[in-house]
Amino acid sequence: MSIVLIFENKNVKPWKKALSAKLPRTTIEVYPHVKDKEAVDFVICWKPHKNVFEQFPNIKVIQSVGASIDHIINSQHINKESIITRIVDQNLSNDMWEFLITIVLSELKNIRTYVSQQSSGIWQQHEYRSIDNTTISILGLGSIGGYVAKKFAQIGFRVKGWSNSKKEISKVESYHSENEFNTFLDDSDFLINLLPLTDKTEGILNTSVFQKLPKNCFLINVGRGEHLVDKDLINQLDAEMLSGAFLDVFVTEPLQKEHPFWDHPKIKITPHVASLTNVETAIEQIVENYRRFLNKEALLNSVSLKKGY
């Protein structure tokens, strides 16, 4: 029995060090330096290369080091016997909330406009908006989306959320199913995407949806790059139907140098930093799951492959 860490686009060293300190008697290796691939039964990963799991025939548990699993199920053939788990961490939820409230308040108070004016030496005042007359619409009310919705509502925003099933969150209007989707989009000042990536949600941010939003709605995508149809967003911004967009996730990361998002005046981007996994708190969950695996107990935060989250 052994553990292997398979990481792409993330520094594996602090994870290996923290894990080795917690499990000193366990064989822990970092891909591709694995002595006995048949002995590996517990995989810890982030964005593994396509079909790399085929090298390990006896995988029992696949542990994502983030809140999502789409980077696993979209790149690997998963044995029916394998269990996939993910990290659910209050720190992730709060970091996401802090990131999103920063963007929303910046837009309400015209900070993006004033930064642009400064570069051109323009002194011009603009009317601003207030929290109590602003509607935040959130796609996805899972552990992170639900937390974010509750926090926005607590400080006075009108908040709506759309998810697969109806949610009960204080001061948040819950919409669910396709029948309620168009109603959910009405009156949105900000549309924030926090959906999991599934076959049903891929490409959900498209022209059809954008055209149902009120003019000058502002888009924030912190879900996955695959949720967004890039050309549709650019077309709607150029047609002045949306006021702008803030994007933290992209289909290809790092974002290609030649991508039109870099130079578009109404698009702001960050390099997938909205909510970063804390190694120390995540390791505690992973170690607990490994202990449970050895004792044949139910694992924490296991994921439905049928649903994709």
Disulfide bonds with the S-S distance in Angstrom:
none
